[in-house]
Amino acid sequence: MNDPKVIDPISHAVQALRARLRKRFDKRWTMPIVPVPLSSSEFKRVASMTPFVAIGFSTVDTAGARVLSGPVHFSVVIGVKNAANQDNRFLGDSAGPGLYPSLSIAAALINGYTEQDLCSFSVNKISSAYAEGFTDDAIATGIIDVNTELSFRDVIKGGSEPPDFAGFSEWQGAIAGPQSSIQEAA
């Protein structure tokens, strides 16, 4: 996973989780990156892509020490759909994957997985999720809470100035466009 474009440990961890999950969740599964917690509109968007395995970054718990590092929390949200049989949206059948086997496979892939030179992942909790009124009853969702420990010291790589983060200053101008009201401080 030594992609030279990925210079921050959070992006590296998300890509490592995606690559690991792709071992059993093939191209039929969408793998969007989502915010944590999911807003109702974001959940509706992701729920329209079943089956899905969504990955979201949640928090970094630091102790305020000189070295910025600490426990990092991610959520893996799995959603499946089976309109033909309500029980089988959880158990699975020939019409589609079930939530329970999908959660079990994903958790087994993640727990104890070590991404070389980055971190080891652990599963903290596996739970059902429910979003009344945001999807139809044929969809079942669950969440896997994933923890790891990351250090942010390598982002600067010993220099006094952080890097440009893959052209941040260039795309910031492209987003603002020529009619921007954004003013730079003098």
N, C-alpha and C positions, 0 to 999 in steps of 0.2 A: 504494500500500500504506500510505497514511497513516492507518491505523486508530487512532483516539484511545485505544482500549483496549490497544493494544500499545505499551508504553513501554520495553521492554528490547530491545536489538539482537539477541539470540539468537532470541526469538520472532518478531521482524520478519523475520530471515533465513529462518527455517523457513517462515513464511507466504509469503515471496517465492519460495522454492524450490517450494513446493506450487503456487502460481499459475503459475509458469513450466512446470512439468511437466504441469499440466492442459491445456496447449495441445495436447499429443499423446496424453496418457493420459486417456481420457475417463472417464465415470462408471462404466464397467464395472470400472475399476481402483480398488481401495481404497487410501487414502493415510494410513495410521496414522502417528502419531509414536511412535517407539520409543526405548528406552534403547540406548546403545552402551557396551559390547558387549551383545548380546542374550543374555538368560538362556535356558536350554533351554525353560522354560515359556512365555516370551514368544515365542520362535521358533515353537513349536507353535501358539500362538494366531494369530500373523500368517500362518503357512503355511496355516492353514485358510481364509484370505481370498483365495486366488489368483484372478486375478492381482493382485499388490500392488506398490506403490512406497512403501516405508516410509522415513521421514526421521528421523534421529537426530543429536542433538548429541553431540560427543565431548569436545573440550577447547578451552580458550583458553590459549595460550602467552603469558604476559606477562613483561616484563623487570623487573618490580618497580619501574617508574618511577612518577613522580607521576601521570601520566595512565594510567588503566587501559585499555590497548588492546593489540592484538597479533593474531597469526594465530589463526584459529578453524577448527576442523575438524568437519566433518559427515560422516555416512555416508548414502548412499542405497542401500537394499537392495531389490533387485527379485526377485520370485518369480513364476514361471509354472508351469502344470501342463498336461501333455499325456499322458494315460494310454494313448491309442491308439497312439502311436508314440514310442519313447524318444528317437530322434534329433531328432524335431521339437519336443521340449520345449526344445531348444537353437536349432533353426533356424526353427521356426514353420511353420504350415500353416493350412488353412481351419478347423481345429478350435481353434486358439488361437495366441496370440503366442509367439514364441520368445525365449529368454533373450538370445541374441546381438544380434538386432535391437533388442530393448528396451533393453539396456545402451547400444548405440550411439546410439539416439535420445535417451535421457536424458542421456548425456554431451554430445552435441552441443547440446542445449538449455541445459545448465548452463554449460559451459566458455565463458568470456568474457562471460556474462550480467551486466549491471550493473543493480542495483536502485537507482533514483535516490535520492540523499541517504542511502544506506546503505553499499553495498559492491559490489565485482565478485567474481564466483565463478570459481574455476578447478578443473578436474578434475586431481587428483594421481595417481590410480591407478584402474584398472578391473580387477576380478578375479572369478573364480569363487568360489563359497562352497559348502561341503559340511557337512551336519549328519547324520552317520550315526546312524541309530536314532531320529531325531526327526521324520521325515516319511517319506512313501512315495517310491519311486524315480521316480514320475511328476513330481515337483516339481524344478525347476532354479532355483538362486538365484545371484545375483551382487551384488557390492558396488562402488559408486563412491565413492571418497574425494574429498571436496570441501573446498576450502580457501577462505578469504577473510580479510579483515582488518577487525576491528571496533573501535570505540571505545565505551566505556561512560560517557563524560563526560556525555552528554545525558540519562542516566537521572535525575540529580539536578537538571538544568536550572539550575545556578548557585546553588541553595539549599544550605543547610548540612545539611538533613535529607532523606533519601531519601523519595520519595512512598510512599503506602500500597499500591502495587502492586495496583491494581484491587480494593481491599477485602480485602487479606490478613487484616487483623485481624478482619474480619467472618466470613470463611469459616473461619478457624482455629477460632473458637468453634463454628461449625456442625459442623465435623468432630469436635471434642472432645465435643460434646454435653453434656447436663446431668449425666451420671454420670462425667465425666472425672476422672482422677486427676492431671491436669496442674496444677502449682502455679506461679503467677507469682512471680518473685523480687521481694522487697520493695524 
